[in-house]
Amino acid sequence: MNEYFLLPLASLPFPDIDPVLIQIGPLAVHWYGVGYIVGILFAWWYAKRLAANPKLWPDGILPMKPEDLDDFIIWAAIGVVLGGRTGYVLFYELPRYIAHPLDIFAVWQGGMSFHGGLLGVILAMTLFSIKRGIRTWSLFDVVAAGVPVGLGLVRVANFINSELWGRPTDVPWAIEFPNGGPFTRHPSQLYEALLEGLVLFLVLRFLTHSRLKLKTPRFVGGAFICGYGLSRIAVEFFREPDQQLGYLLGTNWLTMGMILSSPMVLAGIWAMTTAKPVPQSRPQAT
């Protein structure tokens, strides 16, 4: 049976949720934007809690001051937006933006890349940590630990927007998206929200609080990078590829998301396997 001719006989109804949360005159607040804002604020709040807990750090010595993270949130927001937009332009629709360069600045039309946003934040963390004299990997660890919450919220917003939906399927929980053609599809946005959001957050929480891996710089950050890469690759098997790209290299399964996520898995494994605990200071003899 050709999957592109599935009849929507047993699909779940698409929820009638307005993508615009609040609108006052020409000003509209979208769920998508709220997801980004809440995600950044949560990561900031959570990082401050981790950085202020002496039980999680070698010898109980805190790795940074609370005001350092207060200042870094601006750097992080800039890194996410500039990196995410630049990554989308370069990785997904470069010919369009070469032909219409002014569209690069039309961010209200959508178009953000997680991989680009990640690179932007990594650059921001590196520059900020050097400027403040903070161990770069420890900053990366505390920030990465809270990021999955924002990822999950943005994926739920993608679902509300009826975008980035999955491939046609006849599973009982399939959904007929209003702009996804006459097919029942995987709600792949919710798969990503579950794996990249809830599951990855719980895994990192286990590493920080049960395994005390913040005492081993870059292990938590590496686990985040590897965990996201694995989650994204898994969901790409159920997600419809980007229309302007389709499947790559003559296959019917390889996508740009898989290609961009594979190096993340390798980098994350490298970070975890080469991470070493900070040496404990020895009490001086009297």
Phi, psi and chi 1 to 4 in degrees:
 res  aa     phi    psi   chi1   chi2   chi3   chi4
   1 MET       -  125.4 -179.6  178.4 -179.4      -
   2 ASN   -69.5  123.6 -168.3  -41.6      -      -
   3 GLU   -65.2  -19.0   64.1  176.2   -1.1      -
   4 TYR   -86.9    6.2  -73.3   92.8      -      -
   5 PHE  -125.1   29.7  -69.3   94.2      -      -
   6 LEU   -68.6  139.0  -65.1  171.0      -      -
   7 LEU   -90.5  133.0  -64.6  176.3      -      -
   8 PRO   -77.4   69.0   29.4  -34.8      -      -
   9 LEU   -91.6  -30.4  -62.8  178.2      -      -
  10 ALA  -131.1   42.3      -      -      -      -
  11 SER   -92.4  157.1   62.0      -      -      -
  12 LEU   -81.8  146.4  -63.0  176.2      -      -
  13 PRO   -69.4  141.6   25.7  -34.2      -      -
  14 PHE   -75.4  128.2 -177.4   77.7      -      -
  15 PRO   -65.9  136.6   24.5  -33.9      -      -
  16 ASP   -86.7   79.1 -175.3   18.1      -      -
  17 ILE  -114.2  124.4  -57.0  175.5      -      -
  18 ASP   -68.0  125.3 -167.9  -23.3      -      -
  19 PRO   -59.5  -21.3  -23.6   33.9      -      -
  20 VAL   -93.5  117.4  177.0      -      -      -
  21 LEU   -72.5  -49.1  175.2   60.2      -      -
  22 ILE  -141.2  139.5  -59.4  173.5      -      -
  23 GLN  -136.6  125.3 -178.1  158.6    2.7      -
  24 ILE  -123.4  103.0  -56.9  175.3      -      -
  25 GLY    63.0 -131.0      -      -      -      -
  26 PRO   -79.1   -9.4   29.0  -34.7      -      -
  27 LEU   -86.5  120.2  178.3   62.8      -      -
  28 ALA  -123.5  132.9      -      -      -      -
  29 VAL  -106.0  115.6  178.4      -      -      -
  30 HIS   -94.4  150.3  -66.0 -105.5      -      -
  31 TRP   -56.7  -36.1  -74.6  104.7      -      -
  32 TYR   -60.5  -47.1 -172.2   76.8      -      -
  33 GLY   -65.6  -38.3      -      -      -      -
  34 VAL   -62.1  -39.1  170.8      -      -      -
  35 GLY   -59.6  -43.3      -      -      -      -
  36 TYR   -63.8  -47.0  -94.0   99.0      -      -
  37 ILE   -64.5  -48.2  -66.8  172.4      -      -
  38 VAL   -63.8  -38.7  173.2      -      -      -
  39 GLY   -62.4  -43.9      -      -      -      -
  40 ILE   -66.0  -43.2  -69.2  173.0      -      -
  41 LEU   -65.8  -38.6  -69.0  177.1      -      -
  42 PHE   -65.3  -45.2  176.5   85.2      -      -
  43 ALA   -60.2  -38.2      -      -      -      -
  44 TRP   -64.6  -49.3  162.2   70.4      -      -
  45 TRP   -62.6  -43.6  170.8   81.8      -      -
  46 TYR   -68.5  -39.8 -168.5   65.2      -      -
  47 ALA   -62.0  -38.7      -      -      -      -
  48 LYS   -64.1  -38.5  -71.1 -174.1   67.3  173.6
  49 ARG   -65.8  -42.2  -70.9 -177.2   60.9   88.1
  50 LEU   -65.7  -44.9  -66.3  178.2      -      -
  51 ALA   -68.9  -18.5      -      -      -      -
  52 ALA   -98.2    2.0      -      -      -      -
  53 ASN   -99.9  101.9 -172.3  -15.2      -      -
  54 PRO   -64.0  -22.5   21.1  -31.3      -      -
  55 LYS   -65.4  -20.8  -64.3 -179.7 -180.0  179.1
  56 LEU   -90.9   -5.4  -56.5  179.3      -      -
  57 TRP  -121.2  152.9  -58.9   97.4      -      -
  58 PRO   -58.3  129.4  -22.6   32.9      -      -
  59 ASP    59.5   16.6  -65.2  -32.4      -      -
  60 GLY    68.7   15.2      -      -      -      -
  61 ILE   -88.7  119.0  -59.4  174.3      -      -
  62 LEU   -70.2  140.3  -58.2 -178.6      -      -
  63 PRO   -80.6  -16.6   31.9  -36.4      -      -
  64 MET  -161.8  167.0   62.2 -159.8   75.0      -
  65 LYS   -89.2  151.3  -59.1  175.3 -177.8  177.9
  66 PRO   -56.3  -37.2  -24.9   33.7      -      -
  67 GLU   -68.6  -21.3   51.8  -93.7   29.9      -
  68 ASP   -62.2  -43.9  -71.3  -32.4      -      -
  69 LEU   -71.9  -30.7  -69.9  167.0      -      -
  70 ASP   -60.5  -41.8  -67.8  -21.0      -      -
  71 ASP   -75.0  -33.8  -65.2  -22.4      -      -
  72 PHE   -69.1  -24.8  176.5   69.0      -      -
  73 ILE   -58.4  -33.6 -170.9  173.1      -      -
  74 ILE   -67.8  -43.9  -56.2  -61.1      -      -
  75 TRP   -60.3  -42.1  -68.7   57.7      -      -
  76 ALA   -63.7  -44.3      -      -      -      -
  77 ALA   -61.7  -42.7      -      -      -      -
  78 ILE   -64.8  -42.0  -65.9  173.3      -      -
  79 GLY   -62.7  -41.7      -      -      -      -
  80 VAL   -62.8  -49.7  167.5      -      -      -
  81 VAL   -68.4  -52.1  174.6      -      -      -
  82 LEU   -66.1  -43.6  -68.0 -176.3      -      -
  83 GLY   -67.3  -43.0      -      -      -      -
  84 GLY   -63.0  -42.4      -      -      -      -
  85 ARG   -69.5  -44.4 -173.3   60.4  170.9  173.2
  86 THR   -61.8  -41.5  -57.9      -      -      -
  87 GLY   -63.3  -40.2      -      -      -      -
  88 TYR   -64.5  -43.4 -176.9   80.6      -      -
  89 VAL   -61.3  -45.9  170.3      -      -      -
  90 LEU   -75.7  -39.5  -65.4  177.8      -      -
  91 PHE   -89.0  -28.5  -59.0  147.2      -      -
  92 TYR  -118.3  -36.0  -69.3   95.9      -      -
  93 GLU  -141.0   44.6  -69.4 -158.4   65.3      -
  94 LEU   -59.5  -45.3 -176.5   57.9      -      -
  95 PRO   -58.4  -39.1  -25.8   35.9      -      -
  96 ARG   -62.9  -45.0  169.3 -164.0  165.7 -172.6
  97 TYR   -75.9  -23.9  -68.9  109.0      -      -
  98 ILE   -67.6  -39.2  -70.1  177.3      -      -
  99 ALA   -74.1  -31.9      -      -      -      -
 100 HIS  -132.6   74.4  -54.7  -77.8      -      -
 101 PRO   -61.7  -28.3   19.9  -31.8      -      -
 102 LEU   -67.6  -22.1  -68.3 -179.9      -      -
 103 ASP   -65.5  -17.9  -73.5   -6.7      -      -
 104 ILE   -58.5  -33.5  -66.3  175.1      -      -
 105 PHE   -88.1   -4.1  -55.5   99.7      -      -
 106 ALA   -86.0   64.3      -      -      -      -
 107 VAL   -66.1  -20.5  -66.1      -      -      -
 108 TRP   -69.5  -13.1   55.4   88.5      -      -
 109 GLN   -83.8   -1.7  -64.0  177.5   -0.7      -
 110 GLY    91.4  174.0      -      -      -      -
 111 GLY   110.6   82.5      -      -      -      -
 112 MET  -134.1  141.1  -66.2  -74.5  -76.4      -
 113 SER  -111.8  127.3  163.0      -      -      -
 114 PHE   -62.1  -43.4  167.1   80.7      -      -
 115 HIS   -62.4  -39.0  -61.2   89.0      -      -
 116 GLY   -66.8  -42.1      -      -      -      -
 117 GLY   -61.3  -38.4      -      -      -      -
 118 LEU   -63.0  -45.6  175.8   63.7      -      -
 119 LEU   -62.3  -37.8  -67.8  175.3      -      -
 120 GLY   -63.4  -42.3      -      -      -      -
 121 VAL   -70.0  -38.6  172.8      -      -      -
 122 ILE   -60.5  -42.9  -71.3  175.5      -      -
 123 LEU   -63.5  -42.6  177.5   59.7      -      -
 124 ALA   -62.8  -42.8      -      -      -      -
 125 MET   -64.6  -40.1  -75.9 -170.2  -69.5      -
 126 THR   -63.7  -48.9  -58.3      -      -      -
 127 LEU   -65.1  -42.0  -63.8  176.0      -      -
 128 PHE   -66.4  -43.6 -176.2   84.3      -      -
 129 SER   -65.5  -37.2   61.9      -      -      -
 130 ILE   -65.0  -42.9  -67.4  173.8      -      -
 131 LYS   -63.8  -38.1 -178.9  178.3  179.8 -179.5
 132 ARG   -94.4   -4.6  -67.9  -66.0  178.9   93.5
 133 GLY    71.6   34.4      -      -      -      -
 134 ILE  -102.6  145.0  -60.3  171.1      -      -
 135 ARG   -62.5  119.0 -174.7 -173.8  -65.9  113.6
 136 THR   -58.1  -44.5  -59.0      -      -      -
 137 TRP   -68.0  -31.6  -79.2  112.4      -      -
 138 SER   -68.8  -37.8  -70.0      -      -      -
 139 LEU   -63.9  -43.4  178.0   60.3      -      -
 140 PHE   -59.2  -42.6 -168.3    9.0      -      -
 141 ASP   -62.1  -48.4  -70.3  -19.4      -      -
 142 VAL   -70.8  -33.0  -63.5      -      -      -
 143 VAL   -71.3  -45.2  171.1      -      -      -
 144 ALA   -61.3  -33.1      -      -      -      -
 145 ALA   -60.4  -29.1      -      -      -      -
 146 GLY  -103.1   -7.7      -      -      -      -
 147 VAL   -63.4  -35.6  167.3      -      -      -
 148 PRO   -55.6  -30.3  -30.4   38.3      -      -
 149 VAL   -61.3  -45.5  171.2      -      -      -
 150 GLY   -64.3  -38.8      -      -      -      -
 151 LEU   -60.1  -44.2  -64.4  179.3      -      -
 152 GLY   -63.0  -42.3      -      -      -      -
 153 LEU   -64.7  -40.8  -67.8  175.3      -      -
 154 VAL   -66.8  -36.9  170.1      -      -      -
 155 ARG   -67.3  -36.3  -67.6  -50.2 -178.2 -167.1
 156 VAL   -63.9  -38.8  171.8      -      -      -
 157 ALA   -64.1  -37.5      -      -      -      -
 158 ASN   -59.0  -39.7  -70.0  144.5      -      -
 159 PHE   -64.0  -46.4  177.9   79.1      -      -
 160 ILE   -60.1  -37.2  -66.3  173.1      -      -
 161 ASN   -76.4   -5.8  -70.6  -13.8      -      -
 162 SER    55.3   55.4 -174.7      -      -      -
 163 GLU  -138.1  159.8   59.6 -172.0    4.7      -
 164 LEU    56.3   37.0  -54.6 -177.7      -      -
 165 TRP   -74.7  174.1   17.4 -105.2      -      -
 166 GLY   -90.1 -176.8      -      -      -      -
 167 ARG   -77.0  157.5  -55.0 -180.0 -168.5 -175.2
 168 PRO   -58.6  142.0  -27.1   36.2      -      -
 169 THR  -159.3  165.7 -176.8      -      -      -
 170 ASP  -119.6   23.3   58.5   -5.7      -      -
 171 VAL   -64.6  153.7  -63.7      -      -      -
 172 PRO   -59.9  -25.8  -23.3   33.3      -      -
 173 TRP   -97.2   14.2   56.4   88.3      -      -
 174 ALA   -62.4  154.2      -      -      -      -
 175 ILE  -130.4  138.8  -68.7  178.3      -      -
 176 GLU   -94.3  100.7 -174.4  177.5    1.0      -
 177 PHE   -72.3  143.9  -70.1   89.8      -      -
 178 PRO   -61.1  -26.8   18.1  -30.2      -      -
 179 ASN  -118.1   22.3   57.9  -16.4      -      -
 180 GLY  -105.5   17.8      -      -      -      -
 181 GLY    79.3  178.4      -      -      -      -
 182 PRO   -82.3   47.0   33.2  -36.1      -      -
 183 PHE  -126.1  149.3  -45.4  116.5      -      -
 184 THR   -87.7  133.7   57.0      -      -      -
 185 ARG  -128.4  158.6  -63.0  179.3  176.8  -86.3
 186 HIS   -65.3  133.5  -76.2  -74.2      -      -
 187 PRO   -78.7   67.9   29.1  -33.9      -      -
 188 SER   -64.3  -23.7   56.3      -      -      -
 189 GLN   -61.9  -38.4  -46.1   96.4  -39.4      -
 190 LEU   -73.7  -32.1  -58.8 -176.4      -      -
 191 TYR   -60.4  -44.0  -59.7  171.0      -      -
 192 GLU   -66.5  -40.3  -70.3 -170.1   78.1      -
 193 ALA   -59.7  -37.9      -      -      -      -
 194 LEU   -70.7  -49.9  177.8   63.8      -      -
 195 LEU   -76.7  -52.8  -70.0  178.4      -      -
 196 GLU   -73.4  -24.4  -58.6  168.8    8.6      -
 197 GLY   -96.6  -81.8      -      -      -      -
 198 LEU   -64.8  -53.9  178.7   60.8      -      -
 199 VAL   -62.7  -46.3  172.4      -      -      -
 200 LEU   -65.4  -38.1 -174.0   52.8      -      -
 201 PHE   -61.8  -44.4  175.2   75.9      -      -
 202 LEU   -65.1  -37.9  -67.2  177.1      -      -
 203 VAL   -62.9  -46.0  168.7      -      -      -
 204 LEU   -67.1  -35.8  -62.6 -179.0      -      -
 205 ARG   -62.6  -40.0  174.5   78.7  179.3 -173.3
 206 PHE   -62.4  -41.7  171.5   75.6      -      -
 207 LEU   -68.1  -38.6  -67.6  176.4      -      -
 208 THR   -76.5  -37.9   56.8      -      -      -
 209 HIS  -103.7  -32.3  -73.0   71.7      -      -
 210 SER   -93.9  -40.5  -65.0      -      -      -
 211 ARG   -96.4   -6.8  -56.4  -60.1  -61.4  170.5
 212 LEU    52.9   44.4  -60.6  178.6      -      -
 213 LYS   -78.7   -4.6  -74.5  -61.2 -176.2  178.6
 214 LEU   -68.1  -16.5  -70.7  174.5      -      -
 215 LYS   -77.9   -5.5  -63.3 -177.2  178.6 -177.3
 216 THR  -120.4   87.9  -54.0      -      -      -
 217 PRO   -52.2  138.1  -26.4   35.7      -      -
 218 ARG    79.1   -4.0   80.7  166.3  168.4 -104.9
 219 PHE   -69.2  -48.0 -168.9   96.7      -      -
 220 VAL   -65.4  -42.6  173.9      -      -      -
 221 GLY   -61.4  -41.4      -      -      -      -
 222 GLY   -64.2  -39.8      -      -      -      -
 223 ALA   -63.6  -37.8      -      -      -      -
 224 PHE   -63.7  -49.1  165.8   74.8      -      -
 225 ILE   -60.3  -47.6  -67.2  -67.0      -      -
 226 CYS   -65.5  -44.2 -179.0      -      -      -
 227 GLY   -63.2  -41.4      -      -      -      -
 228 TYR   -64.8  -45.3  175.0   86.5      -      -
 229 GLY   -58.4  -45.2      -      -      -      -
 230 LEU   -64.5  -42.0  -69.8  173.9      -      -
 231 SER   -62.8  -45.5  -60.4      -      -      -
 232 ARG   -64.9  -42.9  179.9   65.9 -178.9  -91.8
 233 ILE   -61.7  -43.1  -69.7  171.4      -      -
 234 ALA   -61.2  -45.4      -      -      -      -
 235 VAL   -71.7  -27.5  174.0      -      -      -
 236 GLU   -60.1  -22.9  -74.1  -72.4  -42.6      -
 237 PHE   -70.8  -15.6  -76.4  100.9      -      -
 238 PHE  -112.8  -11.2  -57.4   95.3      -      -
 239 ARG   -94.1  138.9  175.8  174.4  162.8  175.1
 240 GLU   -66.2  130.7 -173.6   81.0    3.1      -
 241 PRO   -67.2  158.0   25.3  -34.6      -      -
 242 ASP   -58.2  131.6  -64.6  -87.8      -      -
 243 GLN   -57.9  -39.3 -175.3  176.3    6.7      -
 244 GLN   -74.3  -12.9   70.9  -85.4   16.3      -
 245 LEU  -112.1  -43.3  -64.5  177.0      -      -
 246 GLY    67.2 -159.9      -      -      -      -
 247 TYR   -80.5  150.0  -63.8  107.8      -      -
 248 LEU  -107.0  156.5  -54.5  178.2      -      -
 249 LEU    58.2   32.2  -57.9 -179.4      -      -
 250 GLY    72.7   16.8      -      -      -      -
 251 THR   -98.8  174.0   69.7      -      -      -
 252 ASN  -115.1   26.5   63.3  -10.0      -      -
 253 TRP  -148.1  -27.5   59.4  -87.6      -      -
 254 LEU   -78.2  128.7 -176.3   64.2      -      -
 255 THR  -123.7  166.0   67.2      -      -      -
 256 MET   -62.1  -36.4  179.0   60.0   77.5      -
 257 GLY   -59.4  -38.5      -      -      -      -
 258 MET   -67.0  -43.1  -67.4  178.5 -179.5      -
 259 ILE   -63.5  -43.1  -69.7  177.1      -      -
 260 LEU   -72.5  -26.4  -65.1  175.5      -      -
 261 SER   -86.6  -25.2  -62.4      -      -      -
 262 SER   -59.8  -45.4  -63.8      -      -      -
 263 PRO   -62.5  -27.7  -22.0   33.0      -      -
 264 MET   -64.5  -40.2  -65.2 -179.3   64.4      -
 265 VAL   -61.7  -46.0  175.9      -      -      -
 266 LEU   -65.4  -42.6  -61.9  177.9      -      -
 267 ALA   -64.7  -39.7      -      -      -      -
 268 GLY   -64.9  -41.6      -      -      -      -
 269 ILE   -63.4  -42.9  -67.5  174.2      -      -
 270 TRP   -59.6  -45.7  167.5   83.6      -      -
 271 ALA   -62.1  -42.4      -      -      -      -
 272 MET   -70.7  -41.3  -70.7 -173.6  -71.2      -
 273 THR   -75.9  -22.0   54.9      -      -      -
 274 THR  -102.0   -4.6   59.8      -      -      -
 275 ALA   -67.9  139.3      -      -      -      -
 276 LYS  -127.4  139.1  -63.6 -179.3 -179.6  179.8
 277 PRO   -60.7  147.9  -19.4   31.6      -      -
 278 VAL   -68.6  128.2  174.5      -      -      -
 279 PRO   -58.0  135.5  -22.1   33.3      -      -
 280 GLN   -74.6  136.8  -60.4  -73.7  -36.7      -
 281 SER   -73.9  141.1   61.1      -      -      -
 282 ARG   -95.0  137.2  -63.6  179.4 -179.8  179.2
 283 PRO   -65.3  139.7   22.9  -32.7      -      -
 284 GLN   -73.3  142.9  -64.0 -178.8  -10.4      -
 285 ALA   -73.0  146.2      -      -      -      -
 286 THR  -110.6      -   56.5      -      -      -
